[in-house]
Amino acid sequence: MSYSTIFRSANDQALRGRVTAACAQEGAVDPNLALQAVIWPVCSASDVEAAYASALASDNPDPGGDETVITDGMILANVQAALPEPTE
C-alpha cells in the first residue's frame, strides 16, 4: 500500500465523479457531501489501491476513469461500506 497512490486516487477527478455517482445511486441526499465522507475510505481500500497502483505502473493515462481498472462493483462495495447510514 502506498500513501502516494491513495493520495493520487483520492484527487483523481474521474474517480471522484464515479464515487459521487455511486453515492447518489445509494440515496445520499447530497452526493457531493457524501463524497467527502467516503473518498478516503474508498481510495484506501486494498482492492482499489492495488488496482490504481497497477494502472499507474502500466502508464494508464486515466486509471480513475477506466472501468477495467477500478470496476463499478469495487466502487459500490466500498461506498456501501463507508457511507453513513441515513438518519431520520
N, C-alpha and C positions, 0 to 999 in steps of 0.2 A: 504494500500500500504506500502510495506517495502523497504527501500533503500537497505537493505541486500539482499533481494530476487532479486531486479533489478540488483545489482552488480553480484550476483552469476549467474544469467541467461545470462548476457552480457559477462561473461567469460566462459560459458559452450561451449566447443568445438563442440559438436554435434549440438547445436542450432546455433552457429556461421556458421557452414558448411551449414546448411539448409537455413539460411538467405542469405549467399553468393550465393547459388544456385538460390534463388528467384531473387536476383539482376541480375544474369546472364540471367535468363529467361526473365526478364523485359528489357533486352537490354543494361545493363550497359557495357560500353566499357572495364572497368577494375572492375570486380566484387569484387575483394579484396579491392580496394579503396572505392567502393560504400558501402561495409560492414561498413567501418569506419564511413561513413556518416549516416547510418541508424540503427546501432546496438542498440544505447541507446534509440532512439525513439521507436523502436520495443519492446525492453525489458521493457520499462516503460509504454507501452500501458496497459490500465487497464485489458483487457481480457488476455493478455499474462502473465502479472504479477500475476494475480489471479490464473491462471491455473498452473503456475510454483510453486507458494506458496502452492497450494493444493497438488501438486505432492510431494513436499518436506515433507509436513506434513504427507503424507501417505507412506513415506520412499521409493518412487520410485527411483530406482538406476540410471535412465537415463531420467530425465524429459525433457531435451532439444532434445533428440533423439526419444522420444516416441511420435509418431504421434497421439496417442489418448489423450495426454495431451495438446500439442500445435499443432493444425492442420496446414496443409499446407495452408488452406484458411485463417487462422488467420495470419500466417506469410505474405502471399501475400498481404492481405489487408493493413497491417501495413507497409510493404515495399513500396507499391504503394503510401501510404500517405506521407511517409518520403523521398522517393527517389527524388532527384532533377530532374527537367525536363532537358532533354538533350539540349545543346546549339549547334547551328550550326555556 
